[in-house]
Each structure stands twice: as C-alpha cells, then as structure tokens.
Amino acid sequence: MRDRRIKVLYPSYFDSRLTRGEGRRVPKELAVKNPNLDELIKAASPLGEVVVEREKARPSRWYRREGRILIRYEGSKEDLLKKVGQNLRRLRASK
C-alpha cells in the first residue's frame, strides 16, 4: 500500500514560463524561470525527508528527463507546493 505522506514534485511545477495547462502547479508569484532539480532539492529539504530521482521524467513531458523528488510531508500537496515555491523564490533572490 502506498504511503500518502510521500509527495512527488517535478521542477516543471514551478516553471514560470509554463501555463497551468502546460503543467505549472503554483501561482506565477511563486514560480521561477527555468527551475532545475538542484534548486528544487535545496528548496524542499527544510520541509521534509527528500529522495532524489534524477533520471525520471514527468509523464506529460516524457521527452524531458528533468528528474523529480519524493518528499515525506504530512500536510496537503498544495500546501507543500506553495512552501517550496516560496523557498525557490528566496533562493533565487539571494543569488
């Protein structure tokens, strides 16, 4: 049986260049341009235990092996997406 606390996140969820229909999952204010897997790992690590799968592709974007992370998180996926999006924005602002 699947553990419901494990959430799957792809970098494309946070890509400001994509529309919601193309796969962005966060509001534009929380999205960044062209996020990569390493940034996603840094943004998600403070929120829970992260497992990295670098060779995976999002099913709707099977031709781009952007990787994904699995994170153990107790709350809802939408809450997690917003927190990771905020952390990504902070990471980009500090560069």
C-alpha positions in Angstrom: 0.0 0.0 0.0 1.2 3.5 -0.9 2.3 5.9 1.8 0.1 9.0 1.4 2.7 11.2 3.1 5.1 10.8 0.1 4.6 13.6 -2.4 6.2 13.7 -5.9 7.5 17.1 -7.2 8.8 17.9 -10.6 10.8 21.1 -11.4 8.2 22.0 -14.1 5.6 22.5 -11.4 7.5 25.7 -10.6 8.4 27.0 -14.1 7.0 30.5 -14.7 7.3 30.0 -18.5 4.7 27.3 -18.4 0.9 27.9 -18.2 -1.3 26.0 -15.8 -2.4 23.9 -18.8 1.2 23.1 -19.6 1.8 21.8 -16.1 2.7 24.7 -13.8 1.1 24.0 -10.4 1.9 27.2 -8.4 0.7 30.8 -8.9 3.0 32.9 -11.1 4.1 34.9 -8.0 5.6 31.7 -6.6 7.1 30.4 -9.8 10.6 30.9 -11.2 12.1 30.9 -14.6 13.6 27.5 -15.7 14.0 25.8 -12.2 16.3 22.9 -12.0 16.4 19.8 -9.9 19.2 21.0 -7.6 17.3 24.2 -6.7 14.2 22.1 -6.0 16.2 19.9 -3.7 17.5 22.9 -1.8 14.1 24.4 -1.5 12.3 21.2 -0.4 15.0 19.9 2.0 14.0 22.0 5.0 10.4 20.7 4.7 11.0 17.0 5.0 13.0 14.0 4.0 13.9 14.2 0.3 14.7 11.3 -2.1 16.1 12.4 -5.5 15.4 10.5 -8.7 17.4 12.3 -11.4 16.6 10.2 -14.5 12.8 10.4 -14.1 10.5 12.4 -16.4 7.1 13.8 -15.8 4.6 11.6 -17.8 3.2 14.6 -19.7 6.7 15.8 -20.6 8.2 12.3 -21.1 10.8 13.7 -23.6 12.5 15.9 -20.9 14.2 13.9 -18.2 14.2 16.7 -15.7 14.2 14.4 -12.6 11.9 14.5 -9.6 12.0 14.4 -5.9 10.0 12.4 -3.4 9.4 14.2 -0.1 7.8 13.0 3.1 5.3 15.7 4.1 2.4 15.5 6.5 0.2 18.3 5.0 -1.5 18.6 1.7 0.4 18.7 -1.6 -1.0 22.2 -2.4 0.4 23.5 0.9 3.8 21.8 0.1 3.9 23.3 -3.4 3.3 26.8 -2.0 6.1 26.4 0.6 8.6 25.0 -1.9 7.7 27.9 -4.3 8.3 30.5 -1.6 11.7 28.8 -0.8 12.6 28.8 -4.5 11.9 32.5 -4.8 14.1 33.2 -1.7 16.9 31.1 -3.2 16.8 33.0 -6.5 16.6 36.4 -4.7 19.7 35.6 -2.6 21.8 34.8 -5.7 
